[in-house]
């Protein structure tokens, strides 16, 4: 067993808290894969797998998919070779049962949660943000008509794909998703704060300010000898991830 394998960083925040935007940046900066449970579930739905079909009703209602299904999905993904030296998890764990399953699986492989970074955004702001959210199915770029006007031809300005809205981003489902999120996730925050791993950041700021706060938090976590001279463009060494070998399981 290699010490320091599977050092996982969690990005926690309500739907619309900006996790996707920040996770993309952080995973590139840290050079670890960004694993979003919502994206994996949507991929299963697109492919029409049994898991995708089982998850569909829950997702469309804005409810959580049962723990067993999501835990298996995430453990399988973490077993892929690219996640051996660390991963950035987004949207998982969302319940204490999921957090405990993750802790157990990581501990079995001499790994663990390195930090739980919580983007704190008030419920009413999340609802406001999500109601105006559109996305590009081609390159996954997101747009928000409440922040700036959508392209007049409703096509992605980056790749030209027609913009769409997720079924669960409809305003009638959003309030429920946000309610479910706070109800289920508050105990997850306690789970990690009790282990002194929780870093609560104000997510109700510009994306650049949130990104800087995330980098500051990660910098504070990194041992001095691991800090790259070129900060703020941090390298993956900042979080002391060890070389890849094998998979989870
Ligand atoms: P997200 O893209 O993270 O907002 O997730 C979209 C939907 O996928 C959620 O509303 C849930 O139905 C489902 N989902 C994503 N992650 C989880 C999870 N960790 N546990 C249960 N359901 C999840």
py3Dmol code that shows the C-alpha trace and the ligand (Angstrom):
import py3Dmol

protein = """\
ATOM      1  CA  UNK A   1       0.000   0.000   0.000  1.00  0.00           C
ATOM      2  CA  UNK A   2       1.353   3.422  -0.940  1.00  0.00           C
ATOM      3  CA  UNK A   3       0.880   6.056   1.745  1.00  0.00           C
ATOM      4  CA  UNK A   4      -1.075   9.057   0.568  1.00  0.00           C
ATOM      5  CA  UNK A   5      -2.941   7.350  -2.249  1.00  0.00           C
ATOM      6  CA  UNK A   6      -6.570   8.290  -2.750  1.00  0.00           C
ATOM      7  CA  UNK A   7      -6.298  11.681  -1.121  1.00  0.00           C
ATOM      8  CA  UNK A   8      -9.657  12.999  -2.089  1.00  0.00           C
ATOM      9  CA  UNK A   9     -10.746  16.638  -2.024  1.00  0.00           C
ATOM     10  CA  UNK A  10     -14.468  17.345  -1.746  1.00  0.00           C
ATOM     11  CA  UNK A  11     -16.249  20.317  -3.224  1.00  0.00           C
ATOM     12  CA  UNK A  12     -19.529  20.686  -1.377  1.00  0.00           C
ATOM     13  CA  UNK A  13     -22.269  23.174  -2.181  1.00  0.00           C
ATOM     14  CA  UNK A  14     -25.912  23.384  -3.110  1.00  0.00           C
ATOM     15  CA  UNK A  15     -27.141  23.052  -6.655  1.00  0.00           C
ATOM     16  CA  UNK A  16     -26.099  26.273  -8.389  1.00  0.00           C
ATOM     17  CA  UNK A  17     -23.384  27.105  -5.846  1.00  0.00           C
ATOM     18  CA  UNK A  18     -20.800  27.236  -8.638  1.00  0.00           C
ATOM     19  CA  UNK A  19     -19.163  23.873  -7.958  1.00  0.00           C
ATOM     20  CA  UNK A  20     -18.974  22.951 -11.637  1.00  0.00           C
ATOM     21  CA  UNK A  21     -17.124  26.118 -12.638  1.00  0.00           C
ATOM     22  CA  UNK A  22     -14.722  25.946  -9.724  1.00  0.00           C
ATOM     23  CA  UNK A  23     -14.176  22.196 -10.005  1.00  0.00           C
ATOM     24  CA  UNK A  24     -13.142  22.515 -13.645  1.00  0.00           C
ATOM     25  CA  UNK A  25     -10.539  25.090 -12.694  1.00  0.00           C
ATOM     26  CA  UNK A  26      -9.314  23.236  -9.602  1.00  0.00           C
ATOM     27  CA  UNK A  27      -9.015  19.861 -11.286  1.00  0.00           C
ATOM     28  CA  UNK A  28      -6.925  21.399 -14.069  1.00  0.00           C
ATOM     29  CA  UNK A  29      -4.794  23.255 -11.544  1.00  0.00           C
ATOM     30  CA  UNK A  30      -4.320  20.283  -9.247  1.00  0.00           C
ATOM     31  CA  UNK A  31      -4.167  17.857 -12.166  1.00  0.00           C
ATOM     32  CA  UNK A  32      -6.583  15.428 -10.636  1.00  0.00           C
ATOM     33  CA  UNK A  33      -9.837  14.233 -12.190  1.00  0.00           C
ATOM     34  CA  UNK A  34     -13.050  16.089 -11.474  1.00  0.00           C
ATOM     35  CA  UNK A  35     -15.680  13.486 -10.621  1.00  0.00           C
ATOM     36  CA  UNK A  36     -19.228  14.827 -10.400  1.00  0.00           C
ATOM     37  CA  UNK A  37     -21.897  12.372  -9.297  1.00  0.00           C
ATOM     38  CA  UNK A  38     -24.574  14.362 -11.172  1.00  0.00           C
ATOM     39  CA  UNK A  39     -22.569  14.181 -14.424  1.00  0.00           C
ATOM     40  CA  UNK A  40     -22.016  10.429 -14.032  1.00  0.00           C
ATOM     41  CA  UNK A  41     -25.732   9.883 -13.398  1.00  0.00           C
ATOM     42  CA  UNK A  42     -26.701  12.014 -16.402  1.00  0.00           C
ATOM     43  CA  UNK A  43     -24.275  10.019 -18.533  1.00  0.00           C
ATOM     44  CA  UNK A  44     -25.958   6.778 -17.446  1.00  0.00           C
ATOM     45  CA  UNK A  45     -29.324   8.291 -18.322  1.00  0.00           C
ATOM     46  CA  UNK A  46     -28.120   9.336 -21.760  1.00  0.00           C
ATOM     47  CA  UNK A  47     -26.845   5.807 -22.378  1.00  0.00           C
ATOM     48  CA  UNK A  48     -30.060   4.273 -21.040  1.00  0.00           C
ATOM     49  CA  UNK A  49     -28.270   1.923 -18.640  1.00  0.00           C
ATOM     50  CA  UNK A  50     -30.222   0.161 -15.850  1.00  0.00           C
ATOM     51  CA  UNK A  51     -28.671   2.622 -13.374  1.00  0.00           C
ATOM     52  CA  UNK A  52     -29.651   5.557 -15.562  1.00  0.00           C
ATOM     53  CA  UNK A  53     -33.224   4.285 -15.785  1.00  0.00           C
ATOM     54  CA  UNK A  54     -33.372   3.668 -12.032  1.00  0.00           C
ATOM     55  CA  UNK A  55     -32.057   7.173 -11.290  1.00  0.00           C
ATOM     56  CA  UNK A  56     -34.297   8.993 -13.736  1.00  0.00           C
ATOM     57  CA  UNK A  57     -37.451   9.396 -11.659  1.00  0.00           C
ATOM     58  CA  UNK A  58     -35.556  10.602  -8.598  1.00  0.00           C
ATOM     59  CA  UNK A  59     -33.540  13.102 -10.611  1.00  0.00           C
ATOM     60  CA  UNK A  60     -36.510  14.533 -12.472  1.00  0.00           C
ATOM     61  CA  UNK A  61     -38.360  15.050  -9.195  1.00  0.00           C
ATOM     62  CA  UNK A  62     -35.323  16.749  -7.665  1.00  0.00           C
ATOM     63  CA  UNK A  63     -34.923  13.964  -5.093  1.00  0.00           C
ATOM     64  CA  UNK A  64     -31.705  12.184  -4.188  1.00  0.00           C
ATOM     65  CA  UNK A  65     -30.921   8.921  -5.938  1.00  0.00           C
ATOM     66  CA  UNK A  66     -30.749   6.100  -3.335  1.00  0.00           C
ATOM     67  CA  UNK A  67     -27.411   5.890  -1.521  1.00  0.00           C
ATOM     68  CA  UNK A  68     -26.623   2.339  -2.637  1.00  0.00           C
ATOM     69  CA  UNK A  69     -26.769   3.242  -6.328  1.00  0.00           C
ATOM     70  CA  UNK A  70     -24.699   6.397  -5.994  1.00  0.00           C
ATOM     71  CA  UNK A  71     -22.099   4.841  -3.702  1.00  0.00           C
ATOM     72  CA  UNK A  72     -21.514   1.953  -6.151  1.00  0.00           C
ATOM     73  CA  UNK A  73     -21.273   4.390  -9.034  1.00  0.00           C
ATOM     74  CA  UNK A  74     -18.712   6.575  -7.273  1.00  0.00           C
ATOM     75  CA  UNK A  75     -16.641   3.672  -5.956  1.00  0.00           C
ATOM     76  CA  UNK A  76     -16.419   2.242  -9.455  1.00  0.00           C
ATOM     77  CA  UNK A  77     -15.325   5.582 -10.814  1.00  0.00           C
ATOM     78  CA  UNK A  78     -12.732   6.022  -8.067  1.00  0.00           C
ATOM     79  CA  UNK A  79     -11.333   2.616  -8.999  1.00  0.00           C
ATOM     80  CA  UNK A  80     -10.221   3.938 -12.390  1.00  0.00           C
ATOM     81  CA  UNK A  81      -6.451   4.400 -12.666  1.00  0.00           C
ATOM     82  CA  UNK A  82      -6.627   8.173 -13.135  1.00  0.00           C
ATOM     83  CA  UNK A  83      -8.109   8.593  -9.638  1.00  0.00           C
ATOM     84  CA  UNK A  84      -5.457   6.639  -7.778  1.00  0.00           C
ATOM     85  CA  UNK A  85      -3.420   9.636  -6.739  1.00  0.00           C
ATOM     86  CA  UNK A  86      -6.405  11.771  -5.899  1.00  0.00           C
ATOM     87  CA  UNK A  87      -9.640  13.189  -7.176  1.00  0.00           C
ATOM     88  CA  UNK A  88     -11.879  16.169  -6.756  1.00  0.00           C
ATOM     89  CA  UNK A  89     -15.385  14.999  -5.905  1.00  0.00           C
ATOM     90  CA  UNK A  90     -18.314  17.250  -6.724  1.00  0.00           C
ATOM     91  CA  UNK A  91     -21.847  16.486  -5.539  1.00  0.00           C
ATOM     92  CA  UNK A  92     -20.769  13.462  -3.506  1.00  0.00           C
ATOM     93  CA  UNK A  93     -21.182  12.672  -0.646  1.00  0.00           C
ATOM     94  CA  UNK A  94     -24.595  14.230  -0.156  1.00  0.00           C
ATOM     95  CA  UNK A  95     -25.738  12.150   2.822  1.00  0.00           C
ATOM     96  CA  UNK A  96     -24.001  10.915   5.945  1.00  0.00           C
ATOM     97  CA  UNK A  97     -24.393   7.317   4.716  1.00  0.00           C
ATOM     98  CA  UNK A  98     -22.501   8.262   1.549  1.00  0.00           C
ATOM     99  CA  UNK A  99     -19.821  10.074   3.575  1.00  0.00           C
ATOM    100  CA  UNK A 100     -19.332   7.036   5.787  1.00  0.00           C
ATOM    101  CA  UNK A 101     -19.165   4.694   2.789  1.00  0.00           C
ATOM    102  CA  UNK A 102     -16.545   6.946   1.205  1.00  0.00           C
ATOM    103  CA  UNK A 103     -14.478   7.150   4.406  1.00  0.00           C
ATOM    104  CA  UNK A 104     -14.528   3.368   4.770  1.00  0.00           C
ATOM    105  CA  UNK A 105     -13.566   2.691   1.158  1.00  0.00           C
ATOM    106  CA  UNK A 106     -10.744   5.239   1.184  1.00  0.00           C
ATOM    107  CA  UNK A 107      -9.385   4.052   4.539  1.00  0.00           C
ATOM    108  CA  UNK A 108      -9.289   0.504   3.197  1.00  0.00           C
ATOM    109  CA  UNK A 109      -6.895   1.768   0.541  1.00  0.00           C
ATOM    110  CA  UNK A 110      -4.777   3.877   2.859  1.00  0.00           C
ATOM    111  CA  UNK A 111      -6.415   7.043   1.614  1.00  0.00           C
ATOM    112  CA  UNK A 112      -8.847   9.540   2.965  1.00  0.00           C
ATOM    113  CA  UNK A 113     -10.561  12.861   2.548  1.00  0.00           C
ATOM    114  CA  UNK A 114      -7.957  15.586   2.417  1.00  0.00           C
ATOM    115  CA  UNK A 115     -10.335  18.553   2.664  1.00  0.00           C
ATOM    116  CA  UNK A 116     -14.023  19.292   2.365  1.00  0.00           C
ATOM    117  CA  UNK A 117     -14.401  22.698   0.737  1.00  0.00           C
ATOM    118  CA  UNK A 118     -17.895  24.042   1.266  1.00  0.00           C
ATOM    119  CA  UNK A 119     -19.208  26.826  -0.970  1.00  0.00           C
ATOM    120  CA  UNK A 120     -21.731  28.517   1.261  1.00  0.00           C
ATOM    121  CA  UNK A 121     -24.513  30.194  -0.724  1.00  0.00           C
ATOM    122  CA  UNK A 122     -27.918  31.096   0.767  1.00  0.00           C
ATOM    123  CA  UNK A 123     -30.891  29.026  -0.437  1.00  0.00           C
ATOM    124  CA  UNK A 124     -32.680  31.981  -2.024  1.00  0.00           C
ATOM    125  CA  UNK A 125     -29.578  32.846  -4.087  1.00  0.00           C
ATOM    126  CA  UNK A 126     -29.308  29.238  -5.311  1.00  0.00           C
ATOM    127  CA  UNK A 127     -32.938  29.260  -6.451  1.00  0.00           C
ATOM    128  CA  UNK A 128     -32.433  32.570  -8.224  1.00  0.00           C
ATOM    129  CA  UNK A 129     -29.285  31.332  -9.986  1.00  0.00           C
ATOM    130  CA  UNK A 130     -30.681  27.972 -11.070  1.00  0.00           C
ATOM    131  CA  UNK A 131     -33.931  29.278 -12.471  1.00  0.00           C
ATOM    132  CA  UNK A 132     -31.956  31.074 -15.180  1.00  0.00           C
ATOM    133  CA  UNK A 133     -29.450  28.353 -15.948  1.00  0.00           C
ATOM    134  CA  UNK A 134     -28.928  26.979 -19.453  1.00  0.00           C
ATOM    135  CA  UNK A 135     -26.189  24.735 -20.673  1.00  0.00           C
ATOM    136  CA  UNK A 136     -24.461  23.550 -23.801  1.00  0.00           C
ATOM    137  CA  UNK A 137     -24.715  19.802 -24.338  1.00  0.00           C
ATOM    138  CA  UNK A 138     -21.668  20.009 -26.628  1.00  0.00           C
ATOM    139  CA  UNK A 139     -18.931  21.516 -24.448  1.00  0.00           C
ATOM    140  CA  UNK A 140     -20.828  21.705 -21.106  1.00  0.00           C
ATOM    141  CA  UNK A 141     -20.439  25.497 -20.900  1.00  0.00           C
ATOM    142  CA  UNK A 142     -23.139  26.968 -18.639  1.00  0.00           C
ATOM    143  CA  UNK A 143     -25.042  30.218 -19.154  1.00  0.00           C
ATOM    144  CA  UNK A 144     -27.258  32.184 -16.821  1.00  0.00           C
ATOM    145  CA  UNK A 145     -29.827  34.551 -18.211  1.00  0.00           C
ATOM    146  CA  UNK A 146     -30.152  36.236 -14.804  1.00  0.00           C
ATOM    147  CA  UNK A 147     -26.498  37.240 -14.990  1.00  0.00           C
ATOM    148  CA  UNK A 148     -26.110  38.085 -18.674  1.00  0.00           C
ATOM    149  CA  UNK A 149     -28.326  37.818 -21.749  1.00  0.00           C
ATOM    150  CA  UNK A 150     -28.229  34.466 -23.562  1.00  0.00           C
ATOM    151  CA  UNK A 151     -26.794  34.385 -27.098  1.00  0.00           C
ATOM    152  CA  UNK A 152     -29.598  35.673 -29.366  1.00  0.00           C
ATOM    153  CA  UNK A 153     -29.490  32.521 -31.546  1.00  0.00           C
ATOM    154  CA  UNK A 154     -29.588  30.312 -28.410  1.00  0.00           C
ATOM    155  CA  UNK A 155     -26.407  28.583 -29.548  1.00  0.00           C
ATOM    156  CA  UNK A 156     -23.260  28.117 -27.497  1.00  0.00           C
ATOM    157  CA  UNK A 157     -20.819  30.935 -28.215  1.00  0.00           C
ATOM    158  CA  UNK A 158     -17.916  28.498 -27.773  1.00  0.00           C
ATOM    159  CA  UNK A 159     -18.997  25.535 -29.931  1.00  0.00           C
ATOM    160  CA  UNK A 160     -22.277  26.491 -31.625  1.00  0.00           C
ATOM    161  CA  UNK A 161     -24.402  23.717 -30.069  1.00  0.00           C
ATOM    162  CA  UNK A 162     -28.008  24.670 -29.323  1.00  0.00           C
ATOM    163  CA  UNK A 163     -28.471  25.564 -25.647  1.00  0.00           C
ATOM    164  CA  UNK A 164     -30.766  23.495 -23.470  1.00  0.00           C
ATOM    165  CA  UNK A 165     -32.115  23.482 -19.936  1.00  0.00           C
ATOM    166  CA  UNK A 166     -31.809  20.479 -17.646  1.00  0.00           C
ATOM    167  CA  UNK A 167     -35.230  19.062 -16.747  1.00  0.00           C
ATOM    168  CA  UNK A 168     -34.368  19.463 -13.076  1.00  0.00           C
ATOM    169  CA  UNK A 169     -33.371  23.109 -13.597  1.00  0.00           C
ATOM    170  CA  UNK A 170     -37.009  24.009 -14.208  1.00  0.00           C
ATOM    171  CA  UNK A 171     -38.115  26.525 -11.574  1.00  0.00           C
ATOM    172  CA  UNK A 172     -40.813  24.221 -10.208  1.00  0.00           C
ATOM    173  CA  UNK A 173     -38.257  21.512  -9.401  1.00  0.00           C
ATOM    174  CA  UNK A 174     -35.516  23.826  -8.203  1.00  0.00           C
ATOM    175  CA  UNK A 175     -36.986  24.889  -4.888  1.00  0.00           C
ATOM    176  CA  UNK A 176     -37.446  21.242  -4.011  1.00  0.00           C
ATOM    177  CA  UNK A 177     -33.853  20.367  -5.019  1.00  0.00           C
ATOM    178  CA  UNK A 178     -32.490  23.157  -2.857  1.00  0.00           C
ATOM    179  CA  UNK A 179     -34.674  22.128   0.074  1.00  0.00           C
ATOM    180  CA  UNK A 180     -33.571  18.489  -0.262  1.00  0.00           C
ATOM    181  CA  UNK A 181     -29.977  19.605  -0.516  1.00  0.00           C
ATOM    182  CA  UNK A 182     -29.973  21.586   2.732  1.00  0.00           C
ATOM    183  CA  UNK A 183     -31.938  18.953   4.584  1.00  0.00           C
ATOM    184  CA  UNK A 184     -29.614  16.088   3.580  1.00  0.00           C
ATOM    185  CA  UNK A 185     -26.326  17.920   3.449  1.00  0.00           C
ATOM    186  CA  UNK A 186     -26.276  19.819   6.743  1.00  0.00           C
ATOM    187  CA  UNK A 187     -25.354  16.580   8.583  1.00  0.00           C
ATOM    188  CA  UNK A 188     -22.600  15.948   5.998  1.00  0.00           C
ATOM    189  CA  UNK A 189     -21.057  19.308   6.914  1.00  0.00           C
ATOM    190  CA  UNK A 190     -21.132  18.298  10.585  1.00  0.00           C
ATOM    191  CA  UNK A 191     -19.552  14.966   9.651  1.00  0.00           C
ATOM    192  CA  UNK A 192     -16.513  16.740   8.172  1.00  0.00           C
ATOM    193  CA  UNK A 193     -16.340  19.629  10.639  1.00  0.00           C
ATOM    194  CA  UNK A 194     -16.208  17.026  13.431  1.00  0.00           C
ATOM    195  CA  UNK A 195     -13.126  15.620  11.698  1.00  0.00           C
ATOM    196  CA  UNK A 196     -11.673  19.122  11.262  1.00  0.00           C
ATOM    197  CA  UNK A 197     -11.706  18.774   7.492  1.00  0.00           C
ATOM    198  CA  UNK A 198     -14.378  21.332   6.657  1.00  0.00           C
ATOM    199  CA  UNK A 199     -13.458  24.672   5.098  1.00  0.00           C
ATOM    200  CA  UNK A 200     -16.460  26.952   4.800  1.00  0.00           C
ATOM    201  CA  UNK A 201     -16.057  29.578   2.068  1.00  0.00           C
ATOM    202  CA  UNK A 202     -18.423  32.348   1.113  1.00  0.00           C
ATOM    203  CA  UNK A 203     -19.691  31.221  -2.302  1.00  0.00           C
ATOM    204  CA  UNK A 204     -21.914  34.257  -2.769  1.00  0.00           C
ATOM    205  CA  UNK A 205     -19.226  36.237  -4.567  1.00  0.00           C
ATOM    206  CA  UNK A 206     -17.867  36.514  -8.080  1.00  0.00           C
ATOM    207  CA  UNK A 207     -16.438  33.275  -9.507  1.00  0.00           C
ATOM    208  CA  UNK A 208     -12.935  34.840  -9.461  1.00  0.00           C
ATOM    209  CA  UNK A 209     -13.218  35.710  -5.775  1.00  0.00           C
ATOM    210  CA  UNK A 210     -14.455  32.219  -4.955  1.00  0.00           C
ATOM    211  CA  UNK A 211     -11.608  30.692  -6.951  1.00  0.00           C
ATOM    212  CA  UNK A 212      -9.063  32.792  -5.048  1.00  0.00           C
ATOM    213  CA  UNK A 213     -10.583  31.749  -1.727  1.00  0.00           C
ATOM    214  CA  UNK A 214     -10.406  28.088  -2.767  1.00  0.00           C
ATOM    215  CA  UNK A 215      -6.758  28.445  -3.747  1.00  0.00           C
ATOM    216  CA  UNK A 216      -6.011  30.147  -0.430  1.00  0.00           C
ATOM    217  CA  UNK A 217      -7.667  27.282   1.439  1.00  0.00           C
ATOM    218  CA  UNK A 218      -5.698  24.679  -0.501  1.00  0.00           C
ATOM    219  CA  UNK A 219      -2.469  26.603  -0.054  1.00  0.00           C
ATOM    220  CA  UNK A 220      -3.037  26.725   3.686  1.00  0.00           C
ATOM    221  CA  UNK A 221      -3.475  22.959   3.673  1.00  0.00           C
ATOM    222  CA  UNK A 222      -0.333  22.176   1.727  1.00  0.00           C
ATOM    223  CA  UNK A 223       2.848  21.477   3.645  1.00  0.00           C
ATOM    224  CA  UNK A 224       5.458  24.222   2.996  1.00  0.00           C
ATOM    225  CA  UNK A 225       7.868  21.832   1.285  1.00  0.00           C
ATOM    226  CA  UNK A 226       5.156  20.953  -1.196  1.00  0.00           C
ATOM    227  CA  UNK A 227       4.382  24.505  -2.251  1.00  0.00           C
ATOM    228  CA  UNK A 228       5.367  25.191  -5.808  1.00  0.00           C
ATOM    229  CA  UNK A 229       7.176  28.493  -6.347  1.00  0.00           C
ATOM    230  CA  UNK A 230       4.761  29.478  -9.111  1.00  0.00           C
ATOM    231  CA  UNK A 231       1.658  30.027  -6.953  1.00  0.00           C
ATOM    232  CA  UNK A 232      -1.144  30.923  -7.545  1.00  0.00           C
ATOM    233  CA  UNK A 233      -0.819  28.563 -10.493  1.00  0.00           C
ATOM    234  CA  UNK A 234      -0.562  25.664  -8.058  1.00  0.00           C
ATOM    235  CA  UNK A 235       0.686  22.288  -9.170  1.00  0.00           C
ATOM    236  CA  UNK A 236      -0.836  19.021  -8.031  1.00  0.00           C
ATOM    237  CA  UNK A 237       2.132  18.643  -5.670  1.00  0.00           C
ATOM    238  CA  UNK A 238       0.496  21.226  -3.426  1.00  0.00           C
ATOM    239  CA  UNK A 239      -1.896  18.658  -2.149  1.00  0.00           C
ATOM    240  CA  UNK A 240       0.763  15.995  -1.780  1.00  0.00           C
ATOM    241  CA  UNK A 241      -0.799  13.451  -4.052  1.00  0.00           C
ATOM    242  CA  UNK A 242       1.349  10.434  -4.586  1.00  0.00           C
ATOM    243  CA  UNK A 243       2.066   8.646  -7.864  1.00  0.00           C
ATOM    244  CA  UNK A 244      -0.628   6.516  -9.384  1.00  0.00           C
ATOM    245  CA  UNK A 245      -0.627   2.745  -8.952  1.00  0.00           C
ATOM    246  CA  UNK A 246      -3.604   0.415  -9.312  1.00  0.00           C
ATOM    247  CA  UNK A 247      -7.225   1.203  -8.483  1.00  0.00           C
ATOM    248  CA  UNK A 248      -9.767   1.154  -5.700  1.00  0.00           C
ATOM    249  CA  UNK A 249     -11.219  -2.203  -4.976  1.00  0.00           C
TER     250      UNK A 249
END
"""
ligand_1 = """\
23
LIG
P -26.243 17.715 -9.498
O -25.852 17.825 -10.908
O -25.095 17.456 -8.580
O -27.098 18.864 -9.030
O -27.159 16.390 -9.373
C -28.341 16.271 -10.137
C -29.212 15.210 -9.510
O -28.528 13.949 -9.499
C -29.585 15.458 -8.056
O -30.717 16.317 -7.928
C -29.887 14.041 -7.592
O -31.139 13.589 -8.076
C -28.803 13.234 -8.315
N -27.562 13.139 -7.508
C -26.344 13.677 -7.791
N -25.443 13.371 -6.855
C -26.094 12.639 -5.934
C -25.709 12.045 -4.706
N -24.453 12.166 -4.213
N -26.650 11.351 -4.020
C -27.896 11.204 -4.488
N -28.335 11.759 -5.631
C -27.450 12.478 -6.362
"""
view = py3Dmol.view(width=600, height=400)
view.addModel(protein, "pdb")
view.setStyle({"model": 0}, {"cartoon": {"style": "trace"}})
view.addModel(ligand_1, "xyz")
view.setStyle({"model": 1}, {"stick": {}})
view.zoomTo()
view.show()
